Amino acid sequence: MTILITGATGLVGQELVGLLLQNGHIIHYLSTSKSKLVTNGNYKGFYWNPKTSEFDINALTDVEVIVHLAGASVAKKWTPSYKQEIIESRVLSTRLLYNALQKNPNQVKQIVSASAIGIYPNDLTYIYHETDTKVDDSFLGNVVQQWEEEVNQFEKLNIKIAKIRIGLVLAKNGGALQEMVKPIKIGVGAAFGSGEQYQSWIHIQDLVGIFHFVIQNQLSGIFNGVAPYPVTNAELTKAIAKTTAKPLFLPNIPQFVMKIMLGEMHQILFSSQHVSCRKLLDLKYQFKFASLDKALNDLLK
């Protein structure tokens, strides 16, 4: 099967491309950089530019599934202009895909889009499922809501829509885990605030496994891309320290300190979303890394 991927060179995109190629799929990917386009066997690059609405329609040749991962990182300081970029990178790219499909003959049957658990309101006790409709009244809640609404437009084209609400991705080659490990390794690690906020995490191999599972089974709907056992920030911090054999002796870092350092973006560290993956388990998705200890041992040892 030919699968078109946006955001193919990002952390999740690279891992997913590898898995899909191993499984015999042909990958077309979209890039905003003409100089980075490569054609290498079953891996072919095509140019697009969501800001100028440019799109190489050859990218759609024989494509049956689109995986939409493109979007500016939220892990940079949220200046007003960068906040605009976070929103536009998701909304405009989705809109360009929609317009390309609407205007050109194609064989696309399914779109599988990234989303985020940041849509769920901050809560220390509630357990979120895919059926929950409340949206967090934060910047991130607003971003995810706009993004998902844009993806929902594909219904008009009779295309199956799957949205994977991604949790805290744990990976070897970047992402949040590597940033959390740095202070712990030099002996200045500590939990944030009360440390009671829930962090619904997922090993990157399981996350791309979920994308593959949704494609293989032609599923539609919302899926929480998280592991079965979320932990609190304090538990996660302790588990990383234990896996790296480093002591934790500093007091928890107060919220106001991180607000001074990071501005509005500090909310990511203090927001609590305890998210369930029961829906995926009921569909018989098998996690490779269901427990945090197993995930950390794989990634940090």
GIPEDA-V795136 format. One line per field, one symbol per residue. phi: phi as a letter, one per 30 degrees, with the letter a starting at -180 (. if undefined). Layout:
# GIPEDA-V795136
phi = ???
This chain:
# GIPEDA-V795136
phi = .cbcbcidcdededddeedddecidcccbcbdcddcdbbbidbbcbdbbedcidadddddeidcbccccdldeccbdddedddddeddddddddddddddddcbdacdcbbccdbbddddddadbdccbdddcdcddcedededddddddddddedchcdcbbcddcddcbdckideddddedddcibdadchdidddbdcadeddddddeddddechdbjcbddbddbdbdeddddddddddchcdcbddedddddddddcidddeedcdcbcccceeddddidcddbdcdedddddccc
